[in-house]
Amino acid sequence: MESNKIKCSHILLKKQSEALEVLKKLKNGESFSNLAKECSIDGASGKRGGDLGFFRKGKMVRPFEDVAFKLAKGEISEPVKTEFGYHIIKRTS
């Protein structure tokens, strides 16, 4: 049975080029939490290492949600564009 609640972290950036740069650092083994604290323009979640907590479908903007619910636990997305900027999403639970 698919859970209707998932837990994710994200790093929000203004530009796609910045998002791709952060993604490259993640692929090279840098800490998601540290990069969220350093780079994310989402001040609230950034302070928590990008943690967004648990959420259900319908709580987040559609493009973000569509990708987040398809990720496997521990998986990190390519940059996802929304009206807020570019998100790199990591599913944590």
C-alpha positions in Angstrom: 0.0 0.0 0.0 1.4 3.4 -1.0 1.7 5.8 1.9 -0.3 9.0 1.4 2.2 11.0 3.5 5.8 11.4 2.6 8.7 13.3 4.2 11.1 15.4 2.0 13.8 17.9 2.2 14.5 20.5 -0.4 17.0 23.1 -1.5 15.3 26.1 -3.3 17.3 28.2 -5.7 16.5 31.2 -7.9 18.2 30.0 -11.1 18.5 26.7 -12.9 22.2 27.2 -13.2 22.5 27.4 -9.4 20.4 24.4 -9.0 22.6 22.4 -11.4 25.7 23.5 -9.6 24.3 22.4 -6.2 23.1 19.1 -7.8 26.7 18.5 -9.0 28.0 19.0 -5.4 25.4 16.5 -4.1 26.5 14.0 -6.7 30.1 14.5 -5.5 29.1 13.5 -2.0 28.5 16.9 -0.3 25.9 16.9 2.5 22.3 17.7 1.5 21.7 19.3 4.9 24.8 21.5 4.7 24.0 22.7 1.1 20.4 23.5 2.1 21.7 25.6 5.0 24.3 27.4 2.8 22.3 27.8 -0.5 18.6 27.5 -0.1 16.5 30.7 -0.5 13.8 29.0 1.6 14.9 30.5 5.0 12.6 28.4 7.2 13.4 24.9 5.8 17.0 25.9 5.0 17.8 26.4 8.7 16.6 22.8 9.2 18.8 21.4 6.5 16.0 21.6 4.0 13.5 19.5 6.1 9.9 20.1 5.0 8.5 17.4 7.4 5.6 15.1 6.4 3.0 16.2 3.9 0.1 14.7 1.9 -0.8 15.2 -1.7 -2.5 18.5 -2.2 -0.2 20.4 0.3 2.6 21.4 -2.1 2.6 23.0 -5.6 1.8 20.5 -8.3 5.2 20.3 -10.1 7.0 19.8 -6.8 4.5 17.2 -5.6 4.5 15.3 -8.9 8.2 14.7 -8.5 8.4 14.2 -4.8 5.8 11.4 -4.7 7.7 9.5 -7.4 11.1 9.5 -5.6 12.3 6.5 -3.7 13.4 7.0 -0.1 16.9 8.6 -0.2 16.6 9.6 -3.9 17.4 13.1 -5.0 15.6 14.8 -7.9 16.8 16.8 -10.8 15.9 20.5 -10.4 12.1 21.0 -10.4 10.8 24.4 -11.6 7.9 26.0 -9.8 6.8 29.6 -9.3 9.1 29.8 -6.3 12.3 28.8 -8.2 14.2 25.6 -8.7 13.9 22.8 -6.1 16.2 19.9 -5.5 14.1 17.4 -3.6 15.3 14.6 -1.4 12.8 12.0 -0.2 13.6 11.1 3.4 10.7 8.9 4.3 
